Amino acid sequence: MESLYLIILLLSFSIPFAYSFEKKMHFIKHWKAVLGSISIVAIVYIVWDVIFTKIGVWGFNPTYYLGITIFNLPIEELLFFFLIPYASIFIHYSLQYFFPKAKLSNKFVVPFTWVFIALLVVLIAMNMGKLYTQINGVFLVFALLLGLLDKNKTLHRFYISYMVILIPFAIVNGILTGSFIDEPIVWYNNVENLGIRFFTIPVEDFGYAFSMLYFSVFLIERFKTKTND
């Protein structure tokens, strides 16, 4: 089914986008900050994607995409970096709107994050030959350090949001990596990762999603502040 990748993306995006116009929360009012932030982060991750596709760290099954490519990436893959982050970020801000007090304490976040960073550094050092594990780990460490330095404490809320985002993430990424279908839409070279999977999802994908989304949220908060000023 050549349109499956596109269908998954549009279904993931359509409901959050529709609810962005809801009068009370009215998330669409922040469209400049959201689109600008997602676009900046997308550029970095698309460059990463182009390189990893070229050297065979991962690739795409032509059975499931339309056949239109840019920089050797399916057009659907480029859309992924805009539509999926938008849907995920909408969840983050919806939770913030409806549960404004949902925030982890500094006493928990700081030591937990430092321990997490330490474990990631060890993981990176032990897997220097595995490109996805290594580069993904570096991005995740940078995201966590940024969170610790952030005076707005966006990380304290994002940890909670991310746990909720993992539900649709597991469904969407599960399908992309081969769950519920005959072959994966996105395949991975296990030589370049840990080879550990949550069902069909490489464990590195969870860190990939965290860093990509957190960078966007971090920038959105900066752009929103500038707009308000």
C-alpha positions in Angstrom: 0.0 0.0 0.0 2.0 2.9 -1.3 0.1 5.6 0.6 0.4 3.9 4.1 3.2 6.1 5.4 1.3 9.3 4.3 -2.0 8.0 5.8 -0.3 7.4 9.2 1.1 10.9 9.2 -2.1 12.6 8.3 -4.2 10.6 10.8 -1.6 11.5 13.5 -1.7 15.2 12.7 -5.4 15.8 11.8 -7.0 15.6 15.2 -4.4 17.7 17.1 -4.5 20.2 14.3 -8.3 20.4 14.4 -8.4 20.9 18.1 -5.8 23.6 17.9 -8.6 25.9 16.9 -10.6 25.1 20.1 -11.7 28.5 21.6 -10.5 28.0 25.2 -7.0 26.7 24.7 -6.7 28.1 21.2 -3.3 26.6 20.6 -3.2 27.9 17.1 -2.4 31.4 18.5 1.1 30.3 19.0 1.5 29.1 15.4 4.6 31.3 14.7 6.5 30.0 17.7 5.5 26.4 17.1 6.2 26.4 13.3 9.5 28.3 13.7 10.7 25.9 16.5 9.7 22.8 14.7 11.3 24.0 11.5 14.6 24.8 13.1 14.8 21.4 14.8 13.5 19.7 11.6 16.5 21.0 9.6 19.0 19.4 12.0 17.2 16.1 12.1 16.6 16.0 8.4 20.3 16.5 7.8 21.0 13.7 10.2 18.4 11.6 8.4 19.9 12.2 5.0 23.4 11.2 6.2 22.2 8.0 7.9 20.0 7.0 5.0 23.0 7.5 2.6 25.3 5.3 4.7 22.7 2.6 5.4 22.0 3.1 9.1 18.3 3.0 8.2 16.2 3.1 5.0 12.7 3.1 3.7 10.5 0.4 2.1 9.2 1.6 -1.3 6.1 -0.6 -0.9 4.7 2.0 1.6 5.5 5.4 0.2 4.5 7.3 -2.9 7.9 7.3 -4.6 8.6 11.0 -4.5 12.0 11.7 -2.9 14.0 14.7 -1.9 17.6 14.3 -0.9 16.9 10.5 -1.2 14.3 10.8 1.5 10.6 10.0 0.8 8.5 13.1 0.9 6.6 11.4 3.7 9.8 11.3 5.8 10.2 15.0 5.4 6.6 15.6 6.5 7.3 13.3 9.5 9.5 16.0 11.0 6.7 18.6 11.0 3.5 16.6 11.5 4.5 14.2 14.2 6.3 16.9 16.3 3.2 19.2 16.0 0.9 16.4 17.2 3.2 15.5 20.1 3.8 19.1 21.1 0.0 19.7 21.1 -0.3 16.9 23.7 2.4 18.6 25.8 0.6 22.0 25.8 -2.8 20.4 26.3 -1.6 18.8 29.5 -0.1 22.0 30.6 -3.4 23.8 29.9 -5.7 21.3 31.6 -3.3 20.3 34.4 -1.2 23.5 35.1 0.1 22.1 38.4 1.5 18.9 36.8 5.1 19.5 37.3 7.9 17.4 38.8 9.9 18.8 41.7 13.4 20.1 41.3 14.5 17.7 44.0 13.6 14.8 41.7 14.4 16.2 38.2 18.0 17.3 38.9 19.4 14.1 40.4 17.4 11.9 38.1 18.6 13.8 35.0 22.3 13.7 36.1 22.1 10.0 36.7 20.4 9.6 33.3 23.2 11.6 31.7 25.9 9.6 33.4 24.3 6.3 32.2 24.1 7.7 28.7 27.8 8.7 28.7 28.7 5.2 29.7 26.4 3.8 27.0 28.0 6.0 24.4 31.5 5.1 25.5 30.7 1.3 25.3 29.1 1.5 21.9 31.4 3.8 19.9 31.1 1.7 16.7 27.3 1.8 16.7 26.4 5.1 14.9 22.7 5.3 15.8 23.3 4.5 19.5 26.3 6.9 19.6 24.8 10.0 17.8 21.4 9.5 19.3 23.0 9.4 22.8 24.9 12.6 22.2 21.8 14.4 21.1 19.9 13.1 24.1 22.7 14.2 26.5 22.6 17.7 25.0 18.9 17.9 25.4 19.0 16.9 29.0 21.8 19.3 29.8 19.8 22.1 28.1 16.9 21.1 30.3 19.0 21.4 33.5 20.2 24.8 32.5 16.7 26.1 31.5 15.4 28.6 34.0 11.8 28.0 32.8 12.1 24.4 34.0 10.4 23.1 30.9 12.0 19.7 31.5 10.0 19.4 34.7 6.8 19.4 32.7 8.1 17.6 29.7 9.0 14.5 31.6 5.3 14.1 32.4 4.2 15.0 28.9 6.6 12.5 27.3 5.2 9.6 29.3 1.7 10.4 27.8 3.2 11.0 24.3 4.7 7.6 24.4 1.2 6.0 24.0 0.5 7.4 20.5 4.3 7.2 19.8 4.3 3.4 20.4 1.4 2.9 18.1 2.7 5.1 15.2 6.3 4.1 15.5 5.3 0.5 16.0 3.6 0.5 12.6 6.5 2.3 11.0 8.9 -0.3 12.2 6.8 -3.2 11.2 4.2 -3.9 13.8 0.8 -5.0 12.4 2.0 -5.0 8.8 4.0 -7.5 6.7 7.2 -5.4 6.4 8.5 -2.3 8.1 8.1 1.1 6.5 11.4 2.1 8.0 14.1 -0.5 8.4 17.2 -0.3 10.6 20.6 -1.8 10.3 21.1 -3.5 13.6 24.9 -3.3 13.3 24.5 0.4 14.0 22.2 0.1 17.1 22.0 -1.9 20.3 19.7 -4.5 18.7 17.2 -4.0 21.6 13.6 -3.6 20.5 10.3 -2.7 22.3 8.2 -5.0 20.1 9.5 -3.7 16.7 10.8 -0.3 17.9 14.5 0.1 18.4 15.2 1.4 21.9 17.1 4.3 20.5 14.0 5.7 18.9 12.7 6.6 22.4 15.7 8.8 23.0 15.4 10.2 19.4 11.8 11.2 20.0 12.6 12.8 23.4 15.4 15.0 22.2 13.6 16.1 19.0 10.5 17.0 20.9 12.3 18.6 23.8 14.4 20.9 21.6 11.2 22.1 19.9 9.4 22.8 23.3 12.5 24.6 24.5 12.6 26.9 21.5 8.8 27.4 21.6 9.1 28.8 25.1 11.9 31.1 24.0 9.9 32.4 21.0 6.7 32.8 23.1 8.6 34.9 25.6 10.0 37.1 22.9 6.5 37.6 21.4 5.1 38.5 24.8 7.9 41.0 25.4 
